[in-house]
Amino acid sequence: MEKVTLLIPAYNEEGTIRRSAGIGISMMKRGYVHDVIVVDDGSTDRTAERAAIWAGPVSDKAAGTATFLAL
């Protein structure tokens, strides 16, 4: 079975990012997904901070307004 990369787009998802990321991580642990990447598109809430709990350090090297968080 080929594994895929799961992209989770997020904009002001502070209240829901835990559930979305958790589903992705669960799929990764089961071997269905190779990578889970949360794409924070300039949220004005704490979406990036919340995603970083599972992702580790937040990258600020993305071009434009998107910040990529590799889980």
Rosetta blueprint (number, residue, H / E / L):
1 M L
2 E L
3 K L
4 V E
5 T E
6 L E
7 L E
8 I E
9 P E
10 A E
11 Y L
12 N L
13 E L
14 E L
15 G L
16 T L
17 I H
18 R H
19 R H
20 S H
21 A H
22 G H
23 I H
24 G H
25 I H
26 S H
27 M H
28 M H
29 K H
30 R L
31 G L
32 Y L
33 V E
34 H E
35 D E
36 V E
37 I E
38 V E
39 V E
40 D E
41 D E
42 G L
43 S L
44 T L
45 D L
46 R L
47 T H
48 A H
49 E H
50 R H
51 A H
52 A H
53 I H
54 W H
55 A H
56 G L
57 P L
58 V L
59 S L
60 D L
61 K L
62 A L
63 A L
64 G L
65 T L
66 A E
67 T E
68 F E
69 L E
70 A E
71 L L
